[in-house]
C-alpha cells in the first residue's frame, strides 16, 4: 500500500500520477481531510490569489467549515485555519470569491451566507487558527450554491429556502454589507447557474 506522503511530487506519466488519473498535470502534494480541518467529508474547492503578495490559496469546503490553505509552494501547502460552519455540519458547502472576499453557503438549515475577508490570510501567526466570519447575510437559510458575477458585484444564491429555490440576488458591491437586490422564482428550484455579461454577436 502506497502512503499518502509517498505520492507527493509524482509526475504524470502514461495518464497516471501515482494512483490518480491525470493529463499533463503533475501531482505536487496530498493532504488528508484530517490534516486540513477534519470533519465527515470534503465537498467543494475554490481558489484565490492575493493581489498584494501574489500568494495563492485554496478555499476548501468541508462538512464542518471552510479551510484556508496557502498553496504558494505547491509541494508544501500550509493549512492556515478554519472558518466554522455558521450553524450545523452538512454534506454540502459552496464557496466563491469577489475581490478580496469569500462568500460561503451551505445546505445546513439557517446557515445563510458567510462573508470572509481573505486579506487576513497574509498575516496568520502560528497556524492553524480558528477564524471568525467578517460579515453575515441572513436573507436565506440553506443554499445549494452561490454564483457571483464579478463584473457587476452581484451574488446569486440558488437552491435556497426562498423564492421557490430560484435566484436569490444579493448586491455585494459593499462586501461587508450584502443587500437583497431581487429574485427570480418563475423557473422554480435552480441547482446551479452562471452569470456573465455577454457582449457577443447574438
Order of alpha helices (4+ residues) and beta strands (2+ residues): beta-beta-beta-beta-beta-beta-beta-beta-beta-beta-beta-beta-beta-beta-beta
